[in-house]
Amino acid sequence: MTTALDVKTVLETAIQAIDGKKANNIVALDMQQVSLMADYFVIADAASNRQVQAIVTEVKDKIQAAGGEVKLIEGFQAADWVLIDLGDVIVHVFSTEQRDFYNLERLWHDAPYLDITELLVAD
């Protein structure tokens, strides 16, 4: 284990942090059978670069507050596509345009979606 937190706690904490900053179209993919990179990908987008940065900062803060480790944040300044490496969980936060362009869900179409509805706050 690469963090003080178990992978499910990291996953849930990241999803709730993303949702708390009103990200759009939050999905989680189970990557365990399709990639060696990570066990899970979390993908979300935001309408502005400022919101992308706010989401990333919230994920970092919540993971660290819970005792987890943020290994790497890549792309924060440009805020078009920010990758947050949490070890077994990789978070991708896109601007809406970049998410449509890269379409990771299509690229990793073999990865099953996780049901995260219980982790999301109903608006």
ZAROZA-149266 format. One record per residue (C-alpha): residue number from 1; residue in three letters; chain; x, y negated, z. Coordinates in Angstrom, 3 decimals, padded with zeros to 6 digits, always signed. Layout:
<marmi=NUM&lolum=ALA&vopa=A&X=X&Y=Y&Z=Z>
...
% end
This chain:
<marmi=1&lolum=MET&vopa=A&X=+000.000&Y=+000.000&Z=+000.000>
<marmi=2&lolum=THR&vopa=A&X=+001.439&Y=-003.331&Z=-001.030>
<marmi=3&lolum=THR&vopa=A&X=-000.612&Y=-005.549&Z=+001.269>
<marmi=4&lolum=ALA&vopa=A&X=-001.824&Y=-005.481&Z=+004.841>
<marmi=5&lolum=LEU&vopa=A&X=-005.347&Y=-005.145&Z=+003.438>
<marmi=6&lolum=ASP&vopa=A&X=-006.863&Y=-002.086&Z=+001.797>
<marmi=7&lolum=VAL&vopa=A&X=-007.727&Y=-002.471&Z=-001.872>
<marmi=8&lolum=LYS&vopa=A&X=-011.503&Y=-002.617&Z=-001.298>
<marmi=9&lolum=THR&vopa=A&X=-011.087&Y=-005.478&Z=+001.180>
<marmi=10&lolum=VAL&vopa=A&X=-008.852&Y=-007.358&Z=-001.270>
<marmi=11&lolum=LEU&vopa=A&X=-011.402&Y=-006.795&Z=-004.040>
<marmi=12&lolum=GLU&vopa=A&X=-014.367&Y=-007.902&Z=-001.928>
<marmi=13&lolum=THR&vopa=A&X=-012.526&Y=-010.933&Z=-000.508>
<marmi=14&lolum=ALA&vopa=A&X=-011.494&Y=-012.088&Z=-003.976>
<marmi=15&lolum=ILE&vopa=A&X=-014.991&Y=-011.661&Z=-005.419>
<marmi=16&lolum=GLN&vopa=A&X=-016.607&Y=-013.542&Z=-002.547>
<marmi=17&lolum=ALA&vopa=A&X=-014.052&Y=-016.365&Z=-002.818>
<marmi=18&lolum=ILE&vopa=A&X=-014.682&Y=-016.652&Z=-006.560>
<marmi=19&lolum=ASP&vopa=A&X=-018.429&Y=-016.636&Z=-006.032>
<marmi=20&lolum=GLY&vopa=A&X=-018.116&Y=-019.214&Z=-003.255>
<marmi=21&lolum=LYS&vopa=A&X=-016.683&Y=-021.678&Z=-005.761>
<marmi=22&lolum=LYS&vopa=A&X=-019.563&Y=-021.087&Z=-008.195>
<marmi=23&lolum=ALA&vopa=A&X=-017.627&Y=-019.288&Z=-010.920>
<marmi=24&lolum=ASN&vopa=A&X=-019.554&Y=-018.045&Z=-013.943>
<marmi=25&lolum=ASN&vopa=A&X=-020.042&Y=-014.467&Z=-015.137>
<marmi=26&lolum=ILE&vopa=A&X=-018.087&Y=-012.661&Z=-012.417>
<marmi=27&lolum=VAL&vopa=A&X=-017.318&Y=-009.052&Z=-013.303>
<marmi=28&lolum=ALA&vopa=A&X=-015.114&Y=-006.378&Z=-011.802>
<marmi=29&lolum=LEU&vopa=A&X=-013.634&Y=-003.552&Z=-013.854>
<marmi=30&lolum=ASP&vopa=A&X=-012.395&Y=-000.250&Z=-012.447>
<marmi=31&lolum=MET&vopa=A&X=-009.016&Y=+000.093&Z=-014.160>
<marmi=32&lolum=GLN&vopa=A&X=-007.830&Y=+003.233&Z=-012.358>
<marmi=33&lolum=GLN&vopa=A&X=-008.357&Y=+005.588&Z=-015.298>
<marmi=34&lolum=VAL&vopa=A&X=-007.394&Y=+003.185&Z=-018.100>
<marmi=35&lolum=SER&vopa=A&X=-004.341&Y=+001.220&Z=-016.928>
<marmi=36&lolum=LEU&vopa=A&X=-001.351&Y=+001.496&Z=-014.655>
<marmi=37&lolum=MET&vopa=A&X=-001.317&Y=-002.300&Z=-014.083>
<marmi=38&lolum=ALA&vopa=A&X=-003.870&Y=-002.388&Z=-011.296>
<marmi=39&lolum=ASP&vopa=A&X=-006.798&Y=-000.511&Z=-009.805>
<marmi=40&lolum=TYR&vopa=A&X=-009.220&Y=-003.367&Z=-010.460>
<marmi=41&lolum=PHE&vopa=A&X=-009.567&Y=-006.449&Z=-012.643>
<marmi=42&lolum=VAL&vopa=A&X=-011.845&Y=-009.266&Z=-011.567>
<marmi=43&lolum=ILE&vopa=A&X=-012.789&Y=-011.657&Z=-014.369>
<marmi=44&lolum=ALA&vopa=A&X=-014.621&Y=-014.974&Z=-014.102>
<marmi=45&lolum=ASP&vopa=A&X=-014.799&Y=-018.312&Z=-015.849>
<marmi=46&lolum=ALA&vopa=A&X=-015.456&Y=-021.937&Z=-014.992>
<marmi=47&lolum=ALA&vopa=A&X=-016.663&Y=-024.957&Z=-016.917>
<marmi=48&lolum=SER&vopa=A&X=-013.637&Y=-027.156&Z=-016.187>
<marmi=49&lolum=ASN&vopa=A&X=-009.918&Y=-026.826&Z=-015.523>
<marmi=50&lolum=ARG&vopa=A&X=-010.429&Y=-028.455&Z=-012.132>
<marmi=51&lolum=GLN&vopa=A&X=-012.969&Y=-025.775&Z=-011.193>
<marmi=52&lolum=VAL&vopa=A&X=-010.588&Y=-023.043&Z=-012.410>
<marmi=53&lolum=GLN&vopa=A&X=-007.923&Y=-024.446&Z=-010.074>
<marmi=54&lolum=ALA&vopa=A&X=-010.401&Y=-024.705&Z=-007.184>
<marmi=55&lolum=ILE&vopa=A&X=-011.386&Y=-021.047&Z=-007.649>
<marmi=56&lolum=VAL&vopa=A&X=-007.763&Y=-019.922&Z=-007.747>
<marmi=57&lolum=THR&vopa=A&X=-006.902&Y=-021.932&Z=-004.638>
<marmi=58&lolum=GLU&vopa=A&X=-009.900&Y=-020.458&Z=-002.810>
<marmi=59&lolum=VAL&vopa=A&X=-008.893&Y=-016.889&Z=-003.711>
<marmi=60&lolum=LYS&vopa=A&X=-005.319&Y=-017.533&Z=-002.541>
<marmi=61&lolum=ASP&vopa=A&X=-006.461&Y=-019.107&Z=+000.720>
<marmi=62&lolum=LYS&vopa=A&X=-009.041&Y=-016.407&Z=+001.534>
<marmi=63&lolum=ILE&vopa=A&X=-006.682&Y=-013.512&Z=+000.747>
<marmi=64&lolum=GLN&vopa=A&X=-003.900&Y=-015.025&Z=+002.837>
<marmi=65&lolum=ALA&vopa=A&X=-006.302&Y=-015.831&Z=+005.708>
<marmi=66&lolum=ALA&vopa=A&X=-007.405&Y=-012.183&Z=+005.701>
<marmi=67&lolum=GLY&vopa=A&X=-003.777&Y=-011.023&Z=+005.944>
<marmi=68&lolum=GLY&vopa=A&X=-003.278&Y=-010.121&Z=+002.301>
<marmi=69&lolum=GLU&vopa=A&X=-000.462&Y=-011.008&Z=-000.055>
<marmi=70&lolum=VAL&vopa=A&X=-000.653&Y=-013.089&Z=-003.199>
<marmi=71&lolum=LYS&vopa=A&X=+002.201&Y=-011.754&Z=-005.325>
<marmi=72&lolum=LEU&vopa=A&X=+001.951&Y=-014.189&Z=-008.234>
<marmi=73&lolum=ILE&vopa=A&X=-000.198&Y=-016.958&Z=-009.644>
<marmi=74&lolum=GLU&vopa=A&X=+000.470&Y=-017.606&Z=-013.328>
<marmi=75&lolum=GLY&vopa=A&X=-001.017&Y=-020.410&Z=-015.418>
<marmi=76&lolum=PHE&vopa=A&X=-002.282&Y=-022.643&Z=-012.598>
<marmi=77&lolum=GLN&vopa=A&X=-001.123&Y=-025.946&Z=-014.107>
<marmi=78&lolum=ALA&vopa=A&X=-002.744&Y=-025.438&Z=-017.513>
<marmi=79&lolum=ALA&vopa=A&X=-005.781&Y=-023.803&Z=-015.877>
<marmi=80&lolum=ASP&vopa=A&X=-007.036&Y=-022.245&Z=-019.122>
<marmi=81&lolum=TRP&vopa=A&X=-006.309&Y=-018.685&Z=-017.993>
<marmi=82&lolum=VAL&vopa=A&X=-004.969&Y=-018.157&Z=-014.510>
<marmi=83&lolum=LEU&vopa=A&X=-003.818&Y=-014.712&Z=-013.428>
<marmi=84&lolum=ILE&vopa=A&X=-003.675&Y=-013.944&Z=-009.712>
<marmi=85&lolum=ASP&vopa=A&X=-001.708&Y=-010.799&Z=-008.837>
<marmi=86&lolum=LEU&vopa=A&X=-002.995&Y=-009.352&Z=-005.569>
<marmi=87&lolum=GLY&vopa=A&X=-001.221&Y=-006.024&Z=-006.004>
<marmi=88&lolum=ASP&vopa=A&X=-003.859&Y=-003.426&Z=-006.813>
<marmi=89&lolum=VAL&vopa=A&X=-006.298&Y=-006.177&Z=-007.799>
<marmi=90&lolum=ILE&vopa=A&X=-005.638&Y=-008.604&Z=-010.646>
<marmi=91&lolum=VAL&vopa=A&X=-007.904&Y=-011.652&Z=-010.869>
<marmi=92&lolum=HIS&vopa=A&X=-008.350&Y=-013.500&Z=-014.166>
<marmi=93&lolum=VAL&vopa=A&X=-009.964&Y=-016.938&Z=-013.984>
<marmi=94&lolum=PHE&vopa=A&X=-010.591&Y=-018.521&Z=-017.369>
<marmi=95&lolum=SER&vopa=A&X=-011.963&Y=-021.700&Z=-018.779>
<marmi=96&lolum=THR&vopa=A&X=-015.172&Y=-020.725&Z=-020.552>
<marmi=97&lolum=GLU&vopa=A&X=-013.621&Y=-021.228&Z=-023.991>
<marmi=98&lolum=GLN&vopa=A&X=-010.553&Y=-019.123&Z=-023.218>
<marmi=99&lolum=ARG&vopa=A&X=-012.633&Y=-016.316&Z=-021.752>
<marmi=100&lolum=ASP&vopa=A&X=-014.698&Y=-016.173&Z=-024.921>
<marmi=101&lolum=PHE&vopa=A&X=-011.506&Y=-016.152&Z=-027.002>
<marmi=102&lolum=TYR&vopa=A&X=-009.583&Y=-013.447&Z=-025.091>
<marmi=103&lolum=ASN&vopa=A&X=-012.650&Y=-011.368&Z=-024.141>
<marmi=104&lolum=LEU&vopa=A&X=-010.879&Y=-009.009&Z=-021.731>
<marmi=105&lolum=GLU&vopa=A&X=-014.063&Y=-007.035&Z=-021.265>
<marmi=106&lolum=ARG&vopa=A&X=-013.925&Y=-006.045&Z=-024.945>
<marmi=107&lolum=LEU&vopa=A&X=-010.198&Y=-005.331&Z=-024.775>
<marmi=108&lolum=TRP&vopa=A&X=-010.678&Y=-003.053&Z=-021.757>
<marmi=109&lolum=HIS&vopa=A&X=-014.025&Y=-001.626&Z=-022.888>
<marmi=110&lolum=ASP&vopa=A&X=-013.089&Y=+001.820&Z=-021.539>
<marmi=111&lolum=ALA&vopa=A&X=-013.025&Y=+000.484&Z=-017.973>
<marmi=112&lolum=PRO&vopa=A&X=-016.288&Y=+000.945&Z=-016.078>
<marmi=113&lolum=TYR&vopa=A&X=-017.947&Y=-002.085&Z=-014.506>
<marmi=114&lolum=LEU&vopa=A&X=-018.343&Y=-002.114&Z=-010.737>
<marmi=115&lolum=ASP&vopa=A&X=-021.675&Y=-003.078&Z=-009.218>
<marmi=116&lolum=ILE&vopa=A&X=-020.780&Y=-006.234&Z=-007.298>
<marmi=117&lolum=THR&vopa=A&X=-024.302&Y=-007.617&Z=-006.847>
<marmi=118&lolum=GLU&vopa=A&X=-024.208&Y=-007.078&Z=-003.069>
<marmi=119&lolum=LEU&vopa=A&X=-021.081&Y=-009.260&Z=-002.852>
<marmi=120&lolum=LEU&vopa=A&X=-022.582&Y=-012.202&Z=-004.722>
<marmi=121&lolum=VAL&vopa=A&X=-024.634&Y=-014.904&Z=-003.054>
<marmi=122&lolum=ALA&vopa=A&X=-028.019&Y=-015.360&Z=-004.673>
<marmi=123&lolum=ASP&vopa=A&X=-028.575&Y=-018.946&Z=-005.828>
% end
